[in-house]
Amino acid sequence: MTAKLNPLAAAPALMKEWQRLSFVIAANIDPGLCELVEIRASQINGCANCLNMHTVFARENGETEQRLHLLAAWRDAPCYTDRERAALAWTEALTRLSQGHAHGAAYEALAAHFSEEERVKLTLLINVINGWNRISVGFGGWVDPALVKSAKAAAA
């Protein structure tokens, strides 16, 4: 894949703020759950860049290969908790919003496992990863996960 445009070079101030915001939101969610949500949205959106990055981060956080491989089929795999399932269902409902507004059941499951504040945080995370997916796919982006880790450290 050849990059069409480097958004960090084209609009550095806005992109740095977007990046900072995404780090802040992700820091407020359990890292393991955060990576599962980001990977699942990236699978749906076909974002190779984000899939590469978040599977690296998930492994670094102790995620198993089995759970990473089964994520696309999470409904049928017994290795996810009810809380993770609720988050994944909500991720799919919001990521596929244009396919219909059948997110009522996903919200009910979410409400059973997450506080109101956690639901907002998770929804913001889903919005951020969908945004990154669109930026990466739209502009043909590919970033080494080590560069993202160093940017995160610098922003902290």
Order of alpha helices (4+ residues) and beta strands (2+ residues): alpha-alpha-alpha-alpha-alpha-alpha-alpha-alpha-alpha
